């Protein structure tokens, strides 16, 4: 099957949902394992700016690394020692296939976990980039899971406002909003800001 390539050096909003909108995360352990696989498969080929995992879908904001930024020795593969070509699209496919297979095995289920191949939207400018960060971090509010973004455990929001060690591009995200205070303010007023822009 031909894989649509994701282009190097660009930002993408990557997302997918469960087949028939069914759950893709069944326990806390599943969320943690998804993030572990994200680190294994995606961090070597992309910088992660934001993410949110909800019970039946996920959102990830990435910047695909240029070829010269990729540390080949950090890539791990299950079928070959070293591939002929490194592809971010293939890494995302390996990542989601690995997660699907683990879930199917753990819960003795069969068939597709995800509705289709992962969706992606290329981000064209900083305004759109800020909007996607806000959208991803406030997604749990949209689905009435929490009242404040900091109350949701499986999103990047708390990592963005914290000083704890993170692999996320926290500094770059905060700079898009000028500072942490404005970042927090924009998230608190996301619905209002979204309605006027």
N, C-alpha and C positions, 0 to 999 in steps of 0.2 A: 504494500500500500504506500502511495506517495505521501510524504509528510510536507505540509505547507511550512516553509521556512520562516522563522522569526528572524528579523534582521538585526545584525550586531549594532550596538551603540544607541539603540532606541529604547524608550520606555514602553512597557505594555501592561495593560490591565488584563490579567489572566483569571478566568473564572470557569466554574462548571457546577453542575448540580446532579443530584441523584436521579437515576432512571425513574421515570414517572413521578419525579419530585419526592422520591422516598429518601430516607435517611442515608447518609454516607458515614456518619459518626454515631456509634451506638453506646459509647462509654467514654469516660475521661481518658482512658488509656489510648483510645483511637485517635483523639485529638493530638495527644503527645507523640504518638507514633508517626502521624502525618507530618508534624513539624520536624521530627528526626529524619524522615525521608527527604523532606524539603532541604534540609541542611546537606544531606549526603549527595543528592542528585543536582540540586539547583544552585546552591551557593558557589560551586566552582565555575559556573557559566553565567551567572547573573547576580547583580546586587539586589537585595530585597529592601524595598522602601516601606511597604505596609502589607498587612494581611488581616483577614478575618475568616474564621472558620465557624460556620453555623451548622446545625444538625443535618441539613440536607443540601448545603452548597458551600462554596468557598470563594474568596476573592484574594488575589495576590497582585501587588504592584511591583514590577521588576524593571531594572535596566539591564539589558543584555550586554554582556562584556564584549569588547573587541577581542579578536583572536589573540593579540599580544598580551592581553590582561589575564587570559585563562591559564591557570596552573594545571597542566595536563596530569602531573603526578598526584593531584588531589582528586581526580576523577576516579570513580569506582564503577566497575562493570561486572555483571554476573556471568556473561557469556564469553567475553574476550578480555585479554590482558590490556590491550590498547586498540581503540578503533582506528579505522583508516581516516575518519574525519570526525571532528567534534561538532555537534549540532545542538543548539539550545532546544530546538523543537523536539529532537530525539530524546534529550534529557528529560523534558517535561513528560513525554510519552512513557519513558522508563519509570519515572517517578510515580505517575498515576497508575501505571500497570502494577508496579510493586505494591502500592497501597491496596489496590483492588484485590490482588491475589491474596494478600495477608488477611483482609477482611473476609473474603469468601472462605478461606481456610478456617479462620477462627470461629466463624458463625455457621459453618457448614452450609453455605449458600452457593448458588450457581447463577450464571448469567452476568450481565453487565451491571456494574455498580453505578457507573456514571451514565448520564443520558446520551452523551455523544463525546467525541473528542473535545478537548478543552477549547473554550472560546478565547479569543484574544482581540483586544482593541489597542492599536498603536496610539500613543499619546503625542500630540503635535506641539504643545506649548506649555509654559509654566502655569498658566491659568487653569488649563485642563488638568495638569498634574496635581495642583492643589485640590481641585474639585474631586478627583479620584481618591486622594488620600482622605478627605473629609467623608466621602461616600463610604469608603471601606470601613473606616473607624466608627462611623455612626450606624452601620448596618444593623447591629443588634437592637438599636433603638427603633429603627424602622419596623423591625419584626416584633416589637413589644417584648423583648427578652429582658431588658433592663431600662432604667430611666436615665442613667448617665453612662457615657462610654467607659469610664474607669471601673464600672461595676462588672464589665464583661471580661472574663478570663482569657478567652481565645482570640484576642485581636492584638494588634501591634500598639494600640493606644497607650497602654501603661508603660511599655518599653520606650515610647517616644518621650514621655514626660519624666521618666526616671533617670537616675544617674548610674543605675546598675549596668554591668557589662552586657553588651548586646552585639549580635552580628548584623543587625539592621543598620541601614544608613541613617541613623538618628540625626546626626549633625546636619546632613544635607536636607533632611525633611524639615527640621526646625528652621533652618535658614530660609526655606521657601515661605515661611510664615513670619520671618524676621526674628522672633524669639519665642520662648516657651509660653509666655503669658498670652501672646496673640494666638498661638497655636490652640491653646485651651479655649480662649474666647471664641475663635472661629468654630470650634467643635460644638460649643454650647449654643451658638447661634446659627448652626448649619441650616436648619429649615428656613429661617428668616432670610439668611444670605442667599440661599438657593432660589428663593422665590423672587428676589429682586434682580438677580444677574442672569 
